[in-house]
Amino acid sequence: MTRRPNHVGKILSLLPRAQYQTFLRAKLIHFQVELGKNLPLEQFTELDVAPLTGLNGKRIREHLDEALDDPSVPSTDGAFGLVKDYFEGLPRDHLAAADVRRMARLIKDSRVTSLEFPDYKLEPNQLLQLQDPMLDRLLLLAAANEWPVYHQLASRLKRMPEGAFSRPDPRVEHLLSSTKGLLNSPVLISRLADRGPSESERLFSFVREGYAPASKNRTRRSEIAEAALRGLCRLGPAARPILAGLRRAAEDGTVPPGMQDSDLWRATLVSLGTNAEEFDLPKNRHGQIDRYRQSLRKLADNGCESR
């Protein structure tokens, strides 16, 4: 593939907004010195610097596509420096099919190191187009011990449509096979519920392990237990056989007393069949008891996810 010439004008038009404005101010100072007069910055901002509007948006997309199409382009190429601007510039309420496909390629490509993007409003089929690239990239990030980026990307799986993880997937099993994988994949733990009540025993084991007194770094491991509780809550009455085990875990002190007063713990029990009337207001809560119990029922109905 023949590489395009590196024209200064084109590169300037593709600079992120902050860098472009810095360049403009430097040029402004230069002209003020040369001409001996003050010139307003606005005279030098005719180029559209909004990331994805008009001609500039077309250039950014073309620049990214060229880099993605050419495996020889290094991660240090200026094109990949535009990824954050690209993600930030996409409309939040609707994405074109071509942008969803481009996002999938960017997520999967290991040369892209910035995977922080806004919470777009995507259709279920668009979200599913991103699922495989995300899981593939998570495998690479885990192998490279890039856990902060891993956690950032894994959290985006939360919005996958109902049933997206219903089929056993060796990638998910691999990601949940290590302590670090579990700590950084709470969403994948919760979404084991997509497979149905057959996963309820496994989720219960995560609850016990996460709250086990002998656990190192108990604060972080409790996140595993809470993710598993959300999974059980999603299963609802189908996981009712686990209810007795949860109660025993509370009685023997495996589940910390403070956690037993939490909305998540109580709503999970309600989801599995406990009557909300069993629970009084926690000591640190004020208000009407009826409203509190109703809020537990509502949280249980929502699979213990705040909405």
Secondary structure, DSSP 8 states (H G I E B T S, - for coil): -------HHHHHHTS-HHHHHHHHHHHHHHHHHHHTS---GGGG--S--STTSHHHHHHHHHHHHHHHH-TTS-TTSGGGGGHHHHHHHS-SS---HHHHHHHHHHHH-TT------------HHHHHHHHHHHHHHHHHHHHTT-HHHHHHHHGGGGGS-TTTT-S--HHHHHHTSSHHHHHT-HHHHHGGGGG-GGGHHHHHHHHHHHH-TT-TTHHHHHHHHHHHHHHHHHHGGGGGGGHHHHHHHHHTTSS-HHHHTSHHHHHHHHHTT--GGG----TT--S-HHHHHHHHHHHHHTTT---
